[in-house]
Amino acid sequence: MASQSVADFNISTRRAERSSSTGNRRIVATWLFISFALIVEMFGIGAYVQNDNAGLSIMAWQPVSGIIPPLTHAAWERMFALYKTIPQYQLLNSHMDLAGFKAIFWPEWIHRMWGRLLGLDFGVPLVWFWWTGRLERRLRPWLVTLFVLGGVQGLIGWWMVASGFQPGLTEVSVWRLSIHYCFATMLAIAVFTTGLVVLKPDSERLAPSIAAKYKVARGFALASIAVIIVAIIAGTFLSGTHAYTIDNTFPLMQGQWVPPDYAALHPFWSNLFLNKAATQWDHRLLGTIAAVVVLAAVVVAIRADLPPRARDAFLIMGGLLVIQYILGVTTLVSKILDIGIVHQLNAVLLLAAAVWAWFELRGRRAA
């Protein structure tokens, strides 16, 4: 019995050493960063679907059978007939023919298929890495949780779509759209941060005494994360109300710093989420505040003489911020949908860069 226990202990030790080896950590981190990239691409597809009002074209949530699109003319007619029963067709698209329906069907179908691809991309390697001993024991419950949350995101997506089938509505609920987008952002950043943790474990982080020297820069990174998140949340309501289609001048709106119809709705708080002028102005203001904070963080980082990786993270965050602001203003004045989609994609990358900058200045845990 004693020899068997020793043998089991040795096997367990070897597996632990293998899972925490540099090579395996790089492989697992690469998988997580690829998953993050695929999620970011999902934002672009989702933005196109939402802004093109294509999300209501598929009237059922079929995780398995929905993989196969209509293959015959009769199948297309049945799918189109279902679409004709909802208010969006009756109130907005009654002129639409089958070709027009196909034009909004395919983006939504691709969106749902990309979600299934994400499930395979995350689930299959997770099982494989676990089976081959490449996953550290401490990561396994968390990675399973992320996989489950990915499924929850699919349910939230259908919950959002179903809101658009209600009588008198021609698009999905702005509230549910915001929750869907914010939950996706949370998942993307969680996967990205997990990749950072795997790539750079606690033992390789800054010593507490060194990390203390960069407390101010780390605080600015955390502040950047906070203001970017708030600006992103405000952006979901701008997108949900299609507010980018009005007041296409910058920096003034209707010739004023604050649009005269900012408080047109009652009660007042509803303007923050449903009034196009208000949601656009709020996003402009919060985006500008985020820009100021992020640029201040970059200045502090440069003056603090940070370690190379941390400095690079701050500089990349600053570069993405400049790109983000230009994309936002350009989308506004041009009303070009494709630029707005890139703006939404870049927002997630900017948030990830801020998280990376903060992560690089974390010290080791106390013994």
LOVEXSE-9012 format. One line per field, with one value per residue (C-alpha): residue in one letter; x negated, y negated, z. Coordinates in steps of 0.2 Angstrom, whole numbers, plus 5000, padded with zeros to 4 digits. Last residue first. Example, Ala and Ser with C-alpha at 12.3 -4.5 7.8 and 13.67 -1.06 7.14 Angstrom:
resn (S / A)
xx (4932 / 4938)
yy (5005 / 5022)
zz (5036 / 5039)
// end
This chain:
resn (A / A / R / R / G / R / L / E / F / W / A / W / V / A / A / A / L / L / L / V / A / N / L / Q / H / V / I / G / I / D / L / I / K / S / V / L / T / T / V / G / L / I / Y / Q / I / V / L / L / G / G / M / I / L / F / A / D / R / A / R / P / P / L / D / A / R / I / A / V / V / V / A / A / L / V / V / V / A / A / I / T / G / L / L / R / H / D / W / Q / T / A / A / K / N / L / F / L / N / S / W / F / P / H / L / A / A / Y / D / P / P / V / W / Q / G / Q / M / L / P / F / T / N / D / I / T / Y / A / H / T / G / S / L / F / T / G / A / I / I / A / V / I / I / V / A / I / S / A / L / A / F / G / R / A / V / K / Y / K / A / A / I / S / P / A / L / R / E / S / D / P / K / L / V / V / L / G / T / T / F / V / A / I / A / L / M / T / A / F / C / Y / H / I / S / L / R / W / V / S / V / E / T / L / G / P / Q / F / G / S / A / V / M / W / W / G / I / L / G / Q / V / G / G / L / V / F / L / T / V / L / W / P / R / L / R / R / E / L / R / G / T / W / W / F / W / V / L / P / V / G / F / D / L / G / L / L / R / G / W / M / R / H / I / W / E / P / W / F / I / A / K / F / G / A / L / D / M / H / S / N / L / L / Q / Y / Q / P / I / T / K / Y / L / A / F / M / R / E / W / A / A / H / T / L / P / P / I / I / G / S / V / P / Q / W / A / M / I / S / L / G / A / N / D / N / Q / V / Y / A / G / I / G / F / M / E / V / I / L / A / F / S / I / F / L / W / T / A / V / I / R / R / N / G / T / S / S / S / R / E / A / R / R / T / S / I / N / F / D / A / V / S / Q / S / A / M)
xx (4984 / 4991 / 4997 / 4985 / 4987 / 4998 / 4991 / 4993 / 5011 / 5016 / 5008 / 5016 / 5033 / 5031 / 5027 / 5042 / 5053 / 5046 / 5048 / 5066 / 5069 / 5060 / 5073 / 5087 / 5078 / 5075 / 5094 / 5096 / 5084 / 5094 / 5111 / 5105 / 5115 / 5101 / 5101 / 5105 / 5094 / 5080 / 5081 / 5081 / 5067 / 5056 / 5059 / 5056 / 5040 / 5033 / 5038 / 5030 / 5014 / 5015 / 5019 / 5004 / 4993 / 4999 / 4996 / 4979 / 4974 / 4980 / 4970 / 4954 / 4954 / 4961 / 4951 / 4964 / 4964 / 4970 / 4984 / 4990 / 4992 / 5001 / 5013 / 5017 / 5021 / 5032 / 5041 / 5043 / 5050 / 5062 / 5069 / 5071 / 5080 / 5091 / 5096 / 5099 / 5109 / 5120 / 5123 / 5128 / 5139 / 5147 / 5151 / 5158 / 5169 / 5171 / 5158 / 5153 / 5169 / 5179 / 5171 / 5182 / 5199 / 5203 / 5195 / 5188 / 5174 / 5160 / 5171 / 5161 / 5145 / 5130 / 5115 / 5126 / 5127 / 5140 / 5126 / 5109 / 5092 / 5095 / 5110 / 5121 / 5135 / 5145 / 5141 / 5129 / 5144 / 5148 / 5158 / 5149 / 5132 / 5133 / 5139 / 5125 / 5113 / 5117 / 5111 / 5095 / 5092 / 5095 / 5083 / 5069 / 5071 / 5068 / 5054 / 5045 / 5047 / 5038 / 5024 / 5023 / 5021 / 5008 / 4998 / 5000 / 4995 / 4979 / 4966 / 4977 / 4975 / 4956 / 4958 / 4971 / 4960 / 4967 / 4975 / 4966 / 4971 / 4989 / 4991 / 4988 / 4995 / 5009 / 5014 / 5013 / 5024 / 5036 / 5037 / 5042 / 5055 / 5062 / 5061 / 5071 / 5084 / 5087 / 5089 / 5101 / 5111 / 5111 / 5117 / 5132 / 5136 / 5136 / 5147 / 5159 / 5161 / 5163 / 5177 / 5176 / 5183 / 5200 / 5211 / 5230 / 5234 / 5219 / 5208 / 5193 / 5191 / 5188 / 5171 / 5165 / 5170 / 5162 / 5145 / 5147 / 5148 / 5132 / 5124 / 5128 / 5120 / 5104 / 5106 / 5105 / 5088 / 5082 / 5087 / 5078 / 5062 / 5064 / 5066 / 5051 / 5039 / 5033 / 5029 / 5016 / 5021 / 5009 / 5013 / 5018 / 5036 / 5038 / 5030 / 5041 / 5057 / 5053 / 5047 / 5065 / 5075 / 5067 / 5066 / 5082 / 5092 / 5085 / 5090 / 5108 / 5108 / 5101 / 5116 / 5128 / 5120 / 5119 / 5138 / 5141 / 5131 / 5139 / 5157 / 5156 / 5152 / 5163 / 5178 / 5174 / 5173 / 5190 / 5199 / 5200 / 5213 / 5221 / 5204 / 5207 / 5224 / 5229 / 5212 / 5206 / 5222 / 5220 / 5230 / 5221 / 5205 / 5214 / 5219 / 5201 / 5196 / 5209 / 5205 / 5186 / 5190 / 5201 / 5187 / 5175 / 5160 / 5166 / 5151 / 5143 / 5135 / 5152 / 5155 / 5143 / 5145 / 5163 / 5169 / 5184 / 5190 / 5174 / 5176 / 5177 / 5158 / 5157 / 5161 / 5145 / 5138 / 5141 / 5134 / 5119 / 5115 / 5117 / 5105 / 5092 / 5094 / 5092 / 5075 / 5070 / 5076 / 5065 / 5050 / 5053 / 5054 / 5037 / 5030 / 5036 / 5028 / 5012 / 5013 / 5015 / 5000 / 4989 / 4993 / 4989 / 4972 / 4968 / 4972 / 4986 / 4996 / 4981 / 4976 / 4993 / 4993 / 4976 / 4982 / 4998 / 4988 / 4976 / 4990 / 4998 / 4981 / 4979 / 4996 / 4993 / 4977 / 4986 / 5000)
yy (4828 / 4812 / 4813 / 4807 / 4789 / 4783 / 4770 / 4781 / 4785 / 4766 / 4764 / 4780 / 4774 / 4758 / 4767 / 4778 / 4763 / 4756 / 4772 / 4773 / 4755 / 4759 / 4771 / 4758 / 4745 / 4757 / 4760 / 4741 / 4739 / 4753 / 4743 / 4727 / 4713 / 4701 / 4688 / 4701 / 4715 / 4703 / 4697 / 4714 / 4721 / 4706 / 4709 / 4728 / 4725 / 4713 / 4725 / 4740 / 4731 / 4726 / 4744 / 4750 / 4738 / 4744 / 4762 / 4758 / 4749 / 4765 / 4776 / 4765 / 4763 / 4745 / 4729 / 4719 / 4704 / 4715 / 4724 / 4707 / 4700 / 4716 / 4715 / 4697 / 4703 / 4716 / 4703 / 4690 / 4703 / 4710 / 4693 / 4690 / 4707 / 4702 / 4686 / 4693 / 4708 / 4696 / 4685 / 4700 / 4707 / 4691 / 4686 / 4704 / 4704 / 4722 / 4726 / 4709 / 4701 / 4714 / 4706 / 4690 / 4698 / 4692 / 4690 / 4674 / 4671 / 4670 / 4661 / 4645 / 4654 / 4650 / 4641 / 4632 / 4631 / 4645 / 4656 / 4648 / 4657 / 4664 / 4665 / 4680 / 4675 / 4691 / 4708 / 4712 / 4714 / 4731 / 4734 / 4750 / 4743 / 4728 / 4739 / 4750 / 4736 / 4730 / 4748 / 4746 / 4728 / 4735 / 4750 / 4738 / 4727 / 4741 / 4749 / 4733 / 4730 / 4747 / 4742 / 4725 / 4735 / 4746 / 4731 / 4724 / 4740 / 4742 / 4742 / 4754 / 4767 / 4766 / 4770 / 4783 / 4793 / 4791 / 4806 / 4823 / 4833 / 4827 / 4835 / 4826 / 4835 / 4844 / 4827 / 4818 / 4831 / 4830 / 4811 / 4814 / 4826 / 4815 / 4800 / 4809 / 4816 / 4798 / 4791 / 4804 / 4800 / 4782 / 4785 / 4796 / 4785 / 4770 / 4779 / 4784 / 4766 / 4760 / 4772 / 4780 / 4772 / 4769 / 4769 / 4767 / 4784 / 4793 / 4803 / 4792 / 4797 / 4815 / 4809 / 4803 / 4819 / 4829 / 4819 / 4822 / 4840 / 4840 / 4830 / 4844 / 4856 / 4846 / 4845 / 4864 / 4863 / 4850 / 4860 / 4875 / 4864 / 4858 / 4876 / 4882 / 4868 / 4873 / 4891 / 4884 / 4889 / 4899 / 4916 / 4924 / 4926 / 4908 / 4901 / 4912 / 4908 / 4889 / 4890 / 4897 / 4885 / 4868 / 4869 / 4880 / 4867 / 4853 / 4862 / 4863 / 4844 / 4842 / 4852 / 4840 / 4825 / 4833 / 4837 / 4819 / 4812 / 4825 / 4821 / 4802 / 4804 / 4820 / 4810 / 4797 / 4811 / 4818 / 4801 / 4787 / 4773 / 4778 / 4773 / 4760 / 4763 / 4780 / 4787 / 4780 / 4784 / 4803 / 4815 / 4812 / 4820 / 4836 / 4836 / 4832 / 4848 / 4858 / 4850 / 4854 / 4872 / 4873 / 4866 / 4879 / 4880 / 4869 / 4867 / 4882 / 4878 / 4874 / 4892 / 4892 / 4875 / 4872 / 4855 / 4851 / 4836 / 4833 / 4815 / 4806 / 4802 / 4794 / 4776 / 4770 / 4762 / 4777 / 4790 / 4779 / 4777 / 4795 / 4800 / 4787 / 4793 / 4811 / 4806 / 4801 / 4818 / 4826 / 4816 / 4821 / 4839 / 4837 / 4829 / 4844 / 4856 / 4847 / 4847 / 4866 / 4868 / 4856 / 4864 / 4881 / 4875 / 4866 / 4881 / 4879 / 4894 / 4905 / 4901 / 4905 / 4921 / 4926 / 4923 / 4933 / 4948 / 4947 / 4946 / 4961 / 4971 / 4966 / 4972 / 4988 / 4991 / 4988 / 5000)
zz (5006 / 4999 / 4981 / 4968 / 4961 / 4948 / 4936 / 4920 / 4925 / 4924 / 4907 / 4901 / 4907 / 4898 / 4882 / 4884 / 4886 / 4870 / 4861 / 4866 / 4860 / 4844 / 4839 / 4842 / 4832 / 4818 / 4817 / 4816 / 4802 / 4792 / 4796 / 4787 / 4795 / 4789 / 4804 / 4817 / 4811 / 4808 / 4826 / 4833 / 4822 / 4827 / 4845 / 4844 / 4834 / 4847 / 4861 / 4852 / 4852 / 4870 / 4875 / 4864 / 4873 / 4890 / 4886 / 4879 / 4895 / 4905 / 4894 / 4895 / 4914 / 4918 / 4918 / 4928 / 4916 / 4902 / 4913 / 4919 / 4901 / 4896 / 4911 / 4907 / 4889 / 4896 / 4908 / 4894 / 4882 / 4894 / 4898 / 4879 / 4877 / 4892 / 4884 / 4867 / 4874 / 4884 / 4869 / 4858 / 4872 / 4875 / 4857 / 4853 / 4869 / 4875 / 4888 / 4897 / 4891 / 4902 / 4917 / 4914 / 4916 / 4903 / 4887 / 4878 / 4891 / 4878 / 4865 / 4866 / 4862 / 4874 / 4866 / 4854 / 4835 / 4833 / 4842 / 4843 / 4843 / 4829 / 4817 / 4813 / 4824 / 4820 / 4812 / 4826 / 4838 / 4831 / 4848 / 4852 / 4846 / 4857 / 4871 / 4869 / 4868 / 4886 / 4892 / 4882 / 4889 / 4907 / 4903 / 4896 / 4912 / 4923 / 4914 / 4913 / 4931 / 4934 / 4923 / 4932 / 4948 / 4941 / 4936 / 4954 / 4962 / 4951 / 4965 / 4975 / 4962 / 4965 / 4984 / 4980 / 4968 / 4950 / 4942 / 4937 / 4952 / 4950 / 4933 / 4917 / 4902 / 4912 / 4920 / 4904 / 4895 / 4910 / 4907 / 4889 / 4893 / 4906 / 4894 / 4881 / 4893 / 4901 / 4884 / 4879 / 4895 / 4891 / 4873 / 4878 / 4893 / 4881 / 4869 / 4882 / 4888 / 4870 / 4867 / 4850 / 4834 / 4826 / 4841 / 4840 / 4847 / 4854 / 4842 / 4846 / 4864 / 4857 / 4850 / 4867 / 4876 / 4861 / 4864 / 4883 / 4880 / 4869 / 4883 / 4895 / 4884 / 4884 / 4903 / 4904 / 4895 / 4906 / 4921 / 4914 / 4912 / 4931 / 4937 / 4928 / 4931 / 4949 / 4942 / 4929 / 4912 / 4901 / 4908 / 4892 / 4896 / 4903 / 4887 / 4876 / 4885 / 4885 / 4867 / 4862 / 4872 / 4868 / 4849 / 4848 / 4858 / 4848 / 4832 / 4839 / 4842 / 4824 / 4818 / 4826 / 4819 / 4802 / 4803 / 4808 / 4793 / 4781 / 4785 / 4782 / 4763 / 4762 / 4767 / 4753 / 4740 / 4746 / 4744 / 4756 / 4753 / 4770 / 4778 / 4791 / 4800 / 4795 / 4793 / 4810 / 4818 / 4816 / 4806 / 4790 / 4797 / 4799 / 4780 / 4776 / 4784 / 4775 / 4759 / 4761 / 4765 / 4749 / 4739 / 4745 / 4757 / 4771 / 4783 / 4793 / 4809 / 4816 / 4819 / 4834 / 4844 / 4837 / 4843 / 4832 / 4822 / 4812 / 4803 / 4820 / 4820 / 4803 / 4809 / 4799 / 4814 / 4825 / 4812 / 4808 / 4826 / 4830 / 4816 / 4823 / 4840 / 4835 / 4828 / 4846 / 4852 / 4839 / 4845 / 4863 / 4858 / 4849 / 4865 / 4875 / 4864 / 4864 / 4883 / 4883 / 4872 / 4881 / 4898 / 4890 / 4885 / 4901 / 4912 / 4924 / 4917 / 4916 / 4934 / 4940 / 4930 / 4937 / 4954 / 4952 / 4945 / 4960 / 4972 / 4964 / 4965 / 4983 / 4987 / 4978 / 4988 / 5004 / 5000)
// end
